[in-house]
Amino acid sequence: MNPSLKKNPMPTQPADVRNKNFSEVALGYTEETAISEAQRCLNCKNALCMTGCPVKVKIPRFIEKVAAGDFESAYKVITEDNLLPAICGRVCPQETQCESKCVRAIKGESVGIGRLERFVADYHRTHTTEKLSPAERNGKKIAVIGSGPSGLACAGYLAKKGYAVTVFEAMHVSGGVLSYGIPEFRLPKDIVKKEISDLKDLGVEFITNVVIGKTMTVRELRKEYEAVFIGSGAGLPSFLGIPGESANGVYSANEFLTRINLMKAYKEDSPTPVYRAKKTVVFGGGNVAMDAARCAKRLGSDVSIVYRRTENELPARKEEIEHAKEEGIAFEFLTAPLEILKNADGWVESVKCQKMELGEPDASGRRRPVPIENSEFTIGADCVIVAIGTTPNPLIKNTTKDLEINKKGGIVVAEETGKTSIDGVYAGGDAVTGAATVILAMGAGKTAGKAIDEYLNTSMD
């Protein structure tokens, strides 16, 4: 056992080096470090850490294998419940999920569960050439709409059960937000490709460039497949509605990150380049805002993040906030944008802002930002990125009669199954909840997969 109260630190690229490249920031544990960290685990009989994992990975079991140096067995334990461990080990907010429940966190720091998951997945990828084998087919076909986290989790679960699963993706590349939303320096795209390749080895078929609601409808899919899962995500960006948002140089975070991640606009010879600003202002305080700000920094821009509340209320992961600060990104807290000012050519020239103070709590439980009179000021900028959230694209709801939708545009489902108002059609992830985390979307996909399996085995009896 390792009695240390602190996690083994994660080695990273130096901040003044990494803020100029798109290579992965975190470098990963060595075998020795992974074993040392795993030996901090108390192997609790009542594994509270598992209660914080949306896909219910058997955390103490896999960590026990790591502590013994049996990394391949650890990988097998993880993939009983999660077929995307290299992705989850990198982007899941473990500090608010599994690690928040860790007993070691009572007097010190939790075990580095996410770091160990990443290590195990990376070890497997670099040391094993063995491929997964498809399960024996049961003769039933499932359609999955969207190849993001929820769709991949649902597809993987059902493929292991013997279903013939076809995933329909609107983009030309599979992976959804994993491919177009999360930057290379946080989630290398080779990792995404590898874990999708594993699903293909299980027999999952991926068809790209198919926009459900345009190319074909949910109803048409339902006629051909025994069940349908909708995991189309939340790709419709939100804006503030302030004057000047239509100026040249204003991006939604969706567009900016898609250009950077999917179209490789950060490369000098990219056929779809992005504007390289001198000064960028980012509206928002979540992980997407951090991703956009850190990408803009790597393109050579000075960057400021404008956020209405204090640092304590920032919704982004603590690690991402710390990395952004280390990389030289400035934060304007208790600040709200009022107007985007533009020059005679219609380009962003500056952002007019107002200072705020925190008042009484709002419906979310957080203290509401209240404007301070006569506190207006401007920030010079030639680029603005709006990263204040997204909502589900209305295309599927507008082309699917009888699909119940809530006021926020999310698909209404039974929480315990993901079942929609249409028989045989299930949904999960951001298409239901609005923008959330990768692992919550995966948990919803897995839940729906189980429900589809039960539905088909019950209805076919």
C-alpha positions as CSV (number, residue, x, y, z in Angstrom):
1,M,0.0,0.0,0.0
2,N,1.1,3.6,-0.7
3,P,0.2,5.8,2.3
4,S,0.8,9.1,0.4
5,L,-2.1,11.6,0.9
6,K,-1.4,13.1,-2.6
7,K,-1.9,11.8,-6.1
8,N,1.1,11.1,-8.2
9,P,1.4,14.2,-10.3
10,M,0.6,14.0,-14.0
11,P,3.6,15.1,-16.1
12,T,2.7,17.7,-18.7
13,Q,4.4,19.8,-21.4
14,P,5.8,23.1,-20.0
15,A,3.1,25.8,-20.3
16,D,5.2,28.2,-22.4
17,V,5.8,25.4,-24.9
18,R,2.4,23.7,-25.1
19,N,0.6,27.0,-25.6
20,K,2.2,27.2,-29.0
21,N,1.4,23.6,-30.2
22,F,-1.6,21.2,-30.5
23,S,0.2,18.2,-29.1
24,E,-1.3,16.5,-26.0
25,V,-0.7,18.5,-22.8
26,A,-0.8,15.6,-20.3
27,L,1.9,13.1,-21.0
28,G,0.6,10.1,-19.0
29,Y,1.9,7.9,-16.2
30,T,4.8,5.5,-16.5
31,E,4.3,1.9,-15.4
32,E,6.1,2.6,-12.1
33,T,3.9,5.7,-11.4
34,A,0.7,3.9,-12.3
35,I,1.6,1.0,-9.9
36,S,2.4,3.6,-7.2
37,E,-0.8,5.4,-7.7
38,A,-2.9,2.2,-7.7
39,Q,-1.3,1.2,-4.4
40,R,-2.9,4.2,-2.8
41,C,-6.3,2.5,-3.3
42,L,-7.8,1.0,-0.1
43,N,-9.9,-1.5,-2.1
44,C,-13.0,-0.7,-0.1
45,K,-15.5,-3.5,0.2
46,N,-18.3,-0.8,-0.2
47,A,-16.9,0.8,-3.4
48,L,-18.3,4.3,-3.2
49,C,-16.3,5.3,-6.2
50,M,-18.5,3.1,-8.4
51,T,-21.6,5.1,-7.3
52,G,-20.1,8.1,-9.0
53,C,-19.4,6.4,-12.3
54,P,-22.3,6.7,-14.8
55,V,-21.2,3.5,-16.7
56,K,-20.4,1.6,-13.5
57,V,-16.8,0.6,-14.2
58,K,-15.6,-1.9,-11.5
59,I,-13.1,0.6,-10.3
60,P,-11.5,-1.3,-7.3
61,R,-11.1,-4.4,-9.4
62,F,-9.2,-2.7,-12.2
63,I,-7.1,-0.7,-9.9
64,E,-6.1,-3.9,-8.0
65,K,-4.9,-5.4,-11.3
66,V,-2.8,-2.2,-11.9
67,A,-1.3,-2.4,-8.5
68,A,-0.2,-5.9,-9.3
69,G,1.3,-4.8,-12.6
70,D,-1.3,-6.8,-14.5
71,F,-2.3,-4.1,-16.9
72,E,-4.0,-6.3,-19.6
73,S,-6.3,-7.8,-17.0
74,A,-7.1,-4.3,-15.8
75,Y,-8.1,-3.3,-19.3
76,K,-10.4,-6.3,-19.6
77,V,-12.1,-5.3,-16.3
78,I,-12.6,-1.7,-17.5
79,T,-14.0,-2.8,-20.9
80,E,-16.6,-5.0,-19.4
81,D,-18.5,-1.7,-18.8
82,N,-16.7,0.9,-20.9
83,L,-15.4,0.5,-24.4
84,L,-14.0,4.0,-24.6
85,P,-11.5,4.0,-21.7
86,A,-8.7,6.1,-23.4
87,I,-11.3,8.8,-24.1
88,C,-12.9,8.7,-20.7
89,G,-9.5,8.7,-18.9
90,R,-8.8,12.0,-20.6
91,V,-12.0,14.0,-20.7
92,C,-14.3,12.8,-17.9
93,P,-14.7,15.1,-14.9
94,Q,-13.6,12.4,-12.5
95,E,-13.1,15.0,-9.7
96,T,-16.9,15.5,-9.5
97,Q,-17.8,11.8,-10.2
98,C,-15.9,8.7,-9.2
99,E,-13.0,10.5,-7.5
100,S,-15.4,12.7,-5.4
101,K,-16.6,9.5,-3.7
102,C,-13.2,8.1,-3.0
103,V,-12.5,7.5,0.7
104,R,-8.9,8.6,0.4
105,A,-10.3,12.1,-0.4
106,I,-11.5,12.5,3.2
107,K,-8.0,13.1,4.4
108,G,-6.0,14.0,1.4
109,E,-6.5,13.6,-2.4
110,S,-8.5,10.9,-4.0
111,V,-6.9,8.1,-6.0
112,G,-6.2,9.2,-9.5
113,I,-8.9,6.9,-11.0
114,G,-9.0,8.8,-14.4
115,R,-5.3,8.9,-14.7
116,L,-5.1,5.1,-14.1
117,E,-7.9,4.4,-16.6
118,R,-6.0,6.4,-19.2
119,F,-2.8,4.6,-18.4
120,V,-4.4,1.2,-18.8
121,A,-6.0,2.1,-22.1
122,D,-2.8,3.6,-23.5
123,Y,-0.8,0.5,-22.3
124,H,-3.2,-1.8,-24.1
125,R,-3.1,0.3,-27.3
126,T,0.7,0.3,-27.5
127,H,1.4,-3.3,-26.3
128,T,-1.4,-5.4,-27.9
129,T,-2.3,-6.1,-31.5
130,E,-5.1,-8.5,-30.6
131,K,-8.5,-7.3,-32.0
132,L,-12.0,-7.6,-30.5
133,S,-14.2,-10.3,-32.1
134,P,-17.9,-9.8,-33.0
135,A,-20.4,-11.6,-30.9
136,E,-22.6,-14.3,-32.5
137,R,-25.4,-12.4,-34.3
138,N,-28.9,-12.7,-32.9
139,G,-30.6,-11.6,-36.2
140,K,-31.9,-8.3,-34.9
141,K,-30.9,-4.9,-36.3
142,I,-30.5,-1.6,-34.4
143,A,-30.0,1.9,-35.9
144,V,-28.1,4.5,-33.9
145,I,-28.3,8.2,-34.8
146,G,-25.1,10.0,-34.0
147,S,-21.6,8.7,-33.3
148,G,-20.9,10.8,-30.3
149,P,-20.4,9.4,-26.8
150,S,-24.0,8.3,-26.2
151,G,-24.3,6.7,-29.6
152,L,-21.0,4.9,-29.3
153,A,-21.8,3.6,-25.8
154,C,-25.2,2.3,-27.0
155,A,-23.7,0.7,-30.1
156,G,-21.0,-1.0,-28.2
157,Y,-23.3,-2.4,-25.6
158,L,-25.7,-3.8,-28.2
159,A,-23.0,-5.1,-30.5
160,K,-21.6,-7.2,-27.6
161,K,-25.1,-8.6,-27.2
162,G,-25.1,-9.8,-30.8
163,Y,-27.1,-7.1,-32.5
164,A,-26.3,-5.9,-35.9
165,V,-25.8,-2.2,-35.2
166,T,-25.5,0.6,-37.8
167,V,-24.5,4.1,-36.7
168,F,-25.5,7.0,-38.9
169,E,-23.3,10.1,-38.6
170,A,-24.1,13.5,-40.2
171,M,-20.5,14.6,-40.4
172,H,-17.9,13.0,-42.7
173,V,-15.9,11.7,-39.7
174,S,-17.3,9.6,-36.9
175,G,-17.0,10.6,-33.2
176,G,-19.4,13.5,-32.8
177,V,-18.2,16.0,-30.3
178,L,-15.2,13.8,-29.6
179,S,-13.9,14.6,-33.1
180,Y,-15.2,18.1,-33.7
181,G,-15.5,19.6,-30.3
182,I,-12.6,18.6,-28.0
183,P,-9.2,19.9,-29.1
184,E,-6.3,17.7,-30.1
185,F,-4.2,18.8,-27.1
186,R,-6.8,17.3,-24.7
187,L,-8.0,14.4,-26.8
188,P,-5.8,13.3,-29.7
189,K,-7.9,12.2,-32.6
190,D,-5.9,9.0,-33.1
191,I,-7.3,8.0,-29.7
192,V,-10.9,8.5,-31.0
193,K,-10.2,6.7,-34.2
194,K,-8.7,3.7,-32.3
195,E,-11.6,3.3,-30.0
196,I,-14.1,3.6,-32.9
197,S,-12.0,1.0,-34.7
198,D,-12.5,-1.3,-31.8
199,L,-16.2,-0.9,-32.1
200,K,-15.9,-1.7,-35.8
201,D,-14.0,-4.9,-34.8
202,L,-17.1,-5.8,-32.7
203,G,-19.2,-5.6,-35.9
204,V,-20.6,-2.0,-35.6
205,E,-21.1,-0.4,-39.0
206,F,-20.6,3.3,-39.4
207,I,-22.2,5.3,-42.2
208,T,-21.2,9.0,-42.5
209,N,-22.7,11.9,-44.3
210,V,-26.2,10.9,-43.4
211,V,-28.4,13.7,-41.9
212,I,-31.3,12.1,-40.2
213,G,-34.3,14.3,-40.9
214,K,-33.0,15.1,-44.3
215,T,-31.5,12.0,-45.9
216,M,-34.1,9.8,-44.1
217,T,-36.4,10.2,-41.2
218,V,-36.6,8.4,-37.8
219,R,-39.9,6.8,-38.9
220,E,-38.2,5.4,-42.0
221,L,-35.4,3.9,-39.9
222,R,-37.9,2.4,-37.5
223,K,-39.5,0.5,-40.4
224,E,-36.1,-1.1,-41.3
225,Y,-34.7,-1.7,-37.8
226,E,-36.1,-3.4,-34.7
227,A,-35.2,-0.3,-32.6
228,V,-33.7,3.1,-33.0
229,F,-31.5,5.1,-30.6
230,I,-31.2,8.9,-31.0
231,G,-27.9,10.2,-29.8
232,S,-27.7,13.3,-32.1
233,G,-26.2,15.6,-29.4
234,A,-26.7,19.3,-28.9
235,G,-25.1,21.1,-31.8
236,L,-27.2,24.3,-32.0
237,P,-25.2,27.1,-30.5
238,S,-26.7,29.7,-28.2
239,F,-26.0,33.5,-28.4
240,L,-26.5,36.4,-26.0
241,G,-28.6,38.5,-28.3
242,I,-26.5,41.6,-27.7
243,P,-25.8,44.2,-30.4
244,G,-22.9,43.4,-32.7
245,E,-23.0,39.6,-32.6
246,S,-23.3,39.6,-36.4
247,A,-20.0,41.4,-36.8
248,N,-17.1,39.8,-38.8
249,G,-14.8,38.0,-36.4
250,V,-17.6,36.7,-34.2
251,Y,-17.7,32.9,-33.9
252,S,-19.9,30.4,-32.0
253,A,-17.6,28.1,-30.1
254,N,-19.1,25.2,-32.2
255,E,-18.0,26.7,-35.5
256,F,-14.6,27.8,-34.1
257,L,-13.8,24.4,-32.6
258,T,-15.1,22.4,-35.6
259,R,-12.8,24.4,-37.9
260,I,-9.9,23.8,-35.5
261,N,-10.5,20.1,-34.7
262,L,-12.3,18.6,-37.7
263,M,-10.9,20.8,-40.5
264,K,-7.4,21.2,-38.9
265,A,-7.6,25.0,-39.4
266,Y,-4.6,25.4,-37.0
267,K,-2.3,24.0,-39.7
268,E,-0.7,26.7,-42.0
269,D,-1.7,24.8,-45.1
270,S,-5.3,24.0,-44.1
271,P,-7.8,24.3,-47.0
272,T,-10.3,25.7,-44.5
273,P,-8.3,28.2,-42.5
274,V,-9.6,30.2,-39.5
275,Y,-9.0,33.9,-38.8
276,R,-5.8,34.4,-36.7
277,A,-6.7,37.2,-34.3
278,K,-4.4,39.4,-32.4
279,K,-6.8,39.7,-29.4
280,T,-9.7,37.2,-28.7
281,V,-12.4,37.6,-26.1
282,V,-14.3,34.4,-25.1
283,F,-17.8,34.6,-23.5
284,G,-18.5,31.7,-21.1
285,G,-16.9,29.7,-18.3
286,G,-17.4,26.0,-19.1
287,N,-15.1,23.4,-20.6
288,V,-16.0,24.6,-24.2
289,A,-15.0,28.1,-23.3
290,M,-11.7,26.9,-22.0
291,D,-11.2,24.8,-25.1
292,A,-11.9,27.7,-27.4
293,A,-9.7,30.1,-25.5
294,R,-6.8,27.6,-25.4
295,C,-7.1,27.0,-29.1
296,A,-7.1,30.7,-29.8
297,K,-4.0,31.1,-27.7
298,R,-2.2,28.4,-29.8
299,L,-3.1,30.4,-32.9
300,G,-1.0,33.3,-31.6
301,S,-3.8,35.4,-30.0
302,D,-3.9,37.2,-26.7
303,V,-7.0,35.8,-25.0
304,S,-9.4,36.9,-22.3
305,I,-12.3,34.9,-20.9
306,V,-15.3,37.1,-19.8
307,Y,-17.5,35.4,-17.1
308,R,-20.4,36.9,-15.2
309,R,-19.7,35.2,-11.9
310,T,-16.6,34.6,-9.8
311,E,-13.9,31.9,-10.2
312,N,-15.7,29.8,-7.6
313,E,-18.7,29.5,-9.9
314,L,-16.8,28.5,-13.1
315,P,-18.4,25.3,-14.4
316,A,-15.2,24.1,-16.2
317,R,-13.0,21.4,-14.8
318,K,-10.5,22.6,-12.3
319,E,-7.7,21.1,-14.3
320,E,-8.7,22.9,-17.5
321,I,-9.0,26.2,-15.6
322,E,-5.5,25.7,-14.2
323,H,-4.1,24.8,-17.6
324,A,-5.6,27.9,-19.2
325,K,-4.1,30.2,-16.5
326,E,-0.7,28.5,-16.9
327,E,-0.9,29.1,-20.6
328,G,-1.3,32.8,-20.2
329,I,-5.1,33.2,-20.7
330,A,-6.6,36.2,-18.8
331,F,-9.9,36.0,-16.9
332,E,-12.3,38.9,-16.5
333,F,-14.6,37.7,-13.6
334,L,-17.8,39.4,-12.6
335,T,-18.0,40.9,-16.0
336,A,-20.9,40.8,-18.6
337,P,-20.6,41.7,-22.3
338,L,-23.1,44.4,-23.3
339,E,-22.2,45.1,-27.0
340,I,-19.7,44.0,-29.6
341,L,-18.4,47.2,-31.3
342,K,-17.2,47.0,-34.9
343,N,-15.1,49.2,-37.2
344,A,-16.1,50.8,-40.5
345,D,-15.4,47.5,-42.3
346,G,-17.8,45.6,-40.1
347,W,-15.0,43.7,-38.1
348,V,-14.9,43.4,-34.4
349,E,-13.0,46.3,-32.8
350,S,-13.8,45.9,-29.1
351,V,-16.2,44.6,-26.6
352,K,-18.2,46.8,-24.3
353,C,-18.6,45.2,-20.8
354,Q,-20.1,45.9,-17.4
355,K,-18.9,44.9,-14.0
356,M,-21.2,42.7,-11.9
357,E,-21.8,41.6,-8.3
358,L,-23.4,38.5,-7.0
359,G,-26.9,38.9,-5.6
360,E,-29.5,36.4,-4.4
361,P,-29.5,32.8,-5.8
362,D,-31.4,32.1,-9.0
363,A,-33.3,29.0,-10.1
364,S,-30.0,27.1,-10.5
365,G,-29.0,27.7,-6.9
366,R,-26.1,30.0,-7.9
367,R,-26.1,33.7,-6.9
368,R,-27.4,35.8,-9.7
369,P,-25.1,38.3,-11.3
370,V,-26.4,41.9,-10.8
371,P,-25.0,44.8,-12.8
372,I,-23.1,47.6,-11.1
373,E,-24.1,51.0,-12.2
374,N,-21.6,53.2,-14.1
375,S,-19.1,50.3,-14.4
376,E,-18.9,50.0,-18.1
377,F,-15.6,49.5,-19.8
378,T,-14.2,48.2,-23.1
379,I,-11.8,45.4,-24.0
380,G,-10.0,45.7,-27.3
381,A,-10.5,42.7,-29.6
382,D,-10.6,41.6,-33.2
383,C,-12.3,38.3,-32.5
384,V,-15.1,37.1,-30.2
385,I,-16.0,33.5,-29.5
386,V,-19.4,32.9,-27.9
387,A,-19.3,29.8,-25.7
388,I,-22.4,30.0,-23.5
389,G,-24.0,26.7,-24.3
390,T,-25.8,24.7,-26.9
391,T,-29.2,23.1,-27.4
392,P,-30.4,20.1,-29.5
393,N,-30.7,20.7,-33.2
394,P,-34.4,20.9,-34.0
395,L,-34.1,18.9,-37.3
396,I,-35.1,15.5,-35.9
397,K,-38.0,16.9,-33.8
398,N,-39.3,18.9,-36.7
399,T,-39.4,15.8,-39.0
400,T,-40.6,13.2,-36.5
401,K,-44.3,13.4,-35.7
402,D,-45.3,12.3,-32.2
403,L,-41.8,12.6,-30.7
404,E,-42.3,14.4,-27.5
405,I,-40.0,17.4,-26.9
406,N,-39.6,19.6,-23.8
407,K,-39.4,23.4,-23.6
408,K,-35.7,23.4,-24.0
409,G,-35.8,21.4,-27.2
410,G,-34.6,18.1,-25.6
411,I,-36.3,14.8,-26.4
412,V,-38.5,13.6,-23.5
413,V,-37.6,10.1,-22.3
414,A,-38.2,7.8,-19.4
415,E,-35.2,8.4,-17.2
416,E,-34.7,4.7,-16.2
417,T,-34.8,3.4,-19.9
418,G,-34.3,6.3,-22.3
419,K,-37.6,5.3,-24.0
420,T,-39.2,8.1,-26.1
421,S,-42.9,8.6,-26.9
422,I,-42.5,6.4,-30.0
423,D,-42.5,2.7,-29.6
424,G,-39.1,1.2,-30.2
425,V,-37.3,4.6,-30.3
426,Y,-34.9,5.5,-27.5
427,A,-32.7,8.5,-26.9
428,G,-30.0,9.7,-24.6
429,G,-27.1,12.2,-24.1
430,D,-27.2,15.8,-25.1
431,A,-30.2,15.3,-27.4
432,V,-32.1,14.8,-24.2
433,T,-30.4,16.9,-21.6
434,G,-28.7,19.6,-23.6
435,A,-25.0,20.0,-23.4
436,A,-23.5,17.9,-20.6
437,T,-20.4,15.7,-20.1
438,V,-19.1,12.8,-22.2
439,I,-19.4,10.3,-19.5
440,L,-23.0,11.2,-18.6
441,A,-23.9,10.8,-22.3
442,M,-22.2,7.4,-22.3
443,G,-24.1,6.4,-19.2
444,A,-27.4,7.4,-21.0
445,G,-26.4,5.4,-24.1
446,K,-25.6,2.3,-22.1
447,T,-28.9,2.6,-20.1
448,A,-30.8,2.8,-23.4
449,G,-28.9,-0.1,-24.8
450,K,-29.9,-2.3,-21.9
451,A,-33.5,-1.1,-22.2
452,I,-33.5,-1.9,-26.0
453,D,-32.1,-5.4,-25.3
454,E,-34.9,-6.0,-22.7
455,Y,-37.6,-4.5,-25.0
456,L,-36.6,-6.7,-27.9
457,N,-36.2,-9.9,-25.9
458,T,-39.6,-9.2,-24.2
459,S,-41.5,-8.2,-27.4
460,M,-40.1,-11.1,-29.4
461,D,-41.0,-13.8,-26.9
